[in-house]
Every structure is written in structure tokens, then in C-alpha cells.
């Protein structure tokens, strides 16, 4: 829950604005004396926004502080709502993200974030979403200071970019081979030095558990802990306990999962029976319909490509038969491909989600001129794979290959990546072994329409006039259909030096169904510095004034000019 606290009328106004801006959040406005309100909010909320001076908040919360893992994140906002200062718990408490959200909700407000990794645009080890232990502060300082840091990893994970002074290497079986600060990405319980060593515990282990009816939670926990310890595996890398569906309500399993802080996942017996395991047994086959529970459930939960790292083991209670079995599987990391639309070109039309994906990526693939638009937004150390016009399919294959290798990849394109852009060839090449995320962007058609007025107010269609990938006969048939259906038409790729006849042909087809006075909007380089906007008519449009950087929007029979703007009526009675 987010607590909102204010001492003045201006602060109270800010509280109301934030509460209205976050309808999906649990938000509480604390009234009454500030000291008592802040004490109650500190105990009840995981994040606070205080419309108070930072000095006042420091004095009020100082006696309440415990440690960074427990304290709420606190953001302070000044009386004029100009600055949202992440005061406490920037990473662990979520104050940095909250400050950015406050600034988005309050007009003219700027987030103030002072954590070193954010200021240097370096990933914080405590922001990756995985447990980080050891000498995290010292290793983070070494990364920030540009000192050589060796990063050992058991596999390639879809991490954000780290600066060039962090050298990634395959993890050795024993300790580090050099004296550099060391950063581990592993699920192993590795030997570590007293200083200059940090471990990020990767979410790679699943524990399959079989249990007799009434099996005690402590017996199950003891078995899991001993199994992991003997295999030198760290319990912080366990993501789930898994078992057969018939055991979904077994109290000992539910309690064991709760005490480990992981979910209990269940799988149908038929699915488990189809998984080849090294130690099948007749007992579970008779009891629950599968020859393996622990090994098969561990592998099923870990997913395709998983390996069984610890075969089935039984518990060993004193004086009675075992009531639990467990096995451990290691999941194969899945690479991540984000197909990102950059919008029409203006920086303020680049969506926050697109910015976040660019910062999340360690590899960016794109057309060279699009890479130039966003190069300053990339983290230091981001690997950029750029190429020129005409290499779209090669870029798509490259992006997919990098994701399949385990990396976090952003494949960029202008406008919306799914509209005449990179999403189609990328997804055609992508397989099920990677995660794919689509990030929508403002299309050229929408950017042009906003400049022209409201030409897309009723049914409309976009057609590319480029016959490089589509035969002209197909394009012609589509334009005829749009003309006869009286749809507003937006033409992409209308004319180039080598293709100068397609646009006149398309306009002629439209003119068979529309008056010569039909409004036509011509927008070149929408939202860019050399943007130009013209409104003409179907009869007056000179195709020679159009090029590949132009979007042409032809109205339907109802489109008209109102104060120089194209308007296509929606059809409401009051517009007739």
C-alpha cells in the first residue's frame, strides 16, 4: 500500500491528485497530525509519499528505521510540486520508481534520484529481481569506479547491459582465478572470499517432491535442505516446489512451500508419466498414476531443456519409514526478445515502456538510422548490431539468434514494430524457446492524422504501395476494395525514385468512387524537425511532391475541411 501524507493545503491537493492518478493501487491518505500520521503510515505501508520538507521527514523517521530490507520506500515532494525526491529505500523500497511515477502524475514535477547506480546508468545488483548476497556494496562500487570486475555465470541470462569493465566468464568449478572483485550469477553455494565477492542467485532450480499422506512439513523441509546442501546448491535459487496434482492439498507440502517462500505447483499424473526419469517406481504408479513424482515433477516444472541435477532422494526419519522424496532440476534460461516500436521520431512520442525495454536490453538490433535516434538512451556496455536499408530479414534473424543464445534483446523499428516493420519477420523466425514481448509505438499514420486534424474518425485502412514484397495486382485489388467500401485510406511507402507510377494509379482508383474535391492530407517526416503538413484535394495532389518519408491520407466521401483541418465524421447525430 502507498501512504500519502501532507501538512498543507497544497500538499493535500497533491495527495488527491496522486490518489486519482493511481486508481488500481491501494492508496491511503493519512489525515491528522503529521508525526502520528507518518508513524502509522511507516508501520502500515510499503511506500510513502510525503508532501513535506526532506529535513522534516528525516527527523521524523530516524527513530523508526530498521534496515533497508524492511523499511518502506519514501519520496518527498516540495510545496510547489516541482521535485519528487527518492529519500529512502531507492531500490529495495521502490522509492526510485515511485519518484518517477509521482513526477509523471504531477505536472511540472521532476524526479530526483541519487542512488549511484542510477546516476551512472549501471544496473543495481539489488534491482535485478533476484536475491543478491555477499559484499554487494563493495562489488557495486568496483563496477561504478571502472575497476576490473569478473562476472562468473553458469549460463547466459537475459541481463541488462553492464559496463565494459565487467568481464563475463563461464563459472569455474572452484574459486575465482584472479584477485579482481567477483560477481557470481549462479544457483550454486559457491566458496567466496570475505570481501569483494557478491552472488546473484539465479532463479534456476525447481524441487520435485513426493509425499505420503500426512507427511510432516518438517520432514519435507529437512529433506530439501539436506539435498540442496549436499549438492552445493543454494536454496535462494529455488523457484518452486512441484508435485503431482493429486497432492495439491497435502498440508505438509503446502506448509513446506510457504516456509521456503515459494509456490507449490502441481502437474497431472498423465503428464508426469510421460517424462523419462532415471528412477521410476511401482509405488507412485499404483498410488497416483505415475511411476515418478519427485523427478518427473522437478523436470516438468523446470520446462523444456531442463536437466536433472539431483536424482530422487528419500527422507530418513528416525524409527519409521520415509514419507517424502525429492529431486532437483535446473531450468535452462530463456532469452528475451523485445520488439520495440520507437514511434515516428520525436523523443516525446517514444513511450515509457519502449524506454524501459531499451534499458533492459544488453543487445540492441536495428537499422542504423533508428539506432542513432536512441543511442543516448542505451546503458553503457550495450552491444549494438546495426545495419542499413534492405537488411530487415537479416536483422530479424540476428535478433532471434541473440535471444536464443540467452540474451536480453531489443529489436527496434520506427512507428509501431508490428505495422510494416520488424515484428512480422522476427516472430516468423522466433521459436517457442524464447520469451517475446511486443512494445507498441505511435505509428506514422497516427502521427500524421494528429497533425491533419481527425481524418481517421471513422473506418479506415492502411495500404503500402511498395511492390517489393507484394505484387502490384494484390495492392491494386486492395485499393479497389477500400475505394468501393468508402474507407479512409492511408498510403505508406507512396513513392520513390524507382517507383513513381504506383501512387498516381492508386489515386485514379480512388477517384472512381470519390469526388475530385475529397480532402487529402500529405505529411512528410511527421514529428521530426523538418516536418511538413499540407492539405489538398484528390484532384490537386501532385504525386511528384511525395516521397518515401511521406504519408498520404485520403478522406472518404464524408470527410470535409473544418477550419483547415481534415475531419471525418464519426456518424453521431449531432454531427449531421
Beta strands, then each sheet from edge to edge (+ up, - down):
strand 1: 2-6
strand 2: 27-30
strand 3: 47-51
strand 4: 73-77
strand 5: 83-88
strand 6: 110-112
strand 7: 132-134
strand 8: 149-153
strand 9: 166-170
strand 10: 181-186
strand 11: 197-201
strand 12: 205-211
strand 13: 238-244
strand 14: 263-267
strand 15: 307-314
strand 16: 324-330
strand 17: 336-341
strand 18: 363-367
strand 19: 383-387
strand 20: 408-413
strand 21: 435-439
strand 22: 453-454
strand 23: 460-464
strand 24: 488-492
strand 25: 519-524
strand 26: 532-537
strand 27: 550-554
strand 28: 560-562
strand 29: 565-567
sheet 1: 2+ 1+ 3+ 4+ 5- 6-
sheet 2: 7+ 11- 10- 8- 9-
sheet 3: 14+ 13+ 12+ 16- 15+
sheet 4: 19+ 18+ 20+ 17+ 21+
sheet 5: 22+ 29+ 28-
sheet 6: 23+ 24+ 27- 25+ 26-
end
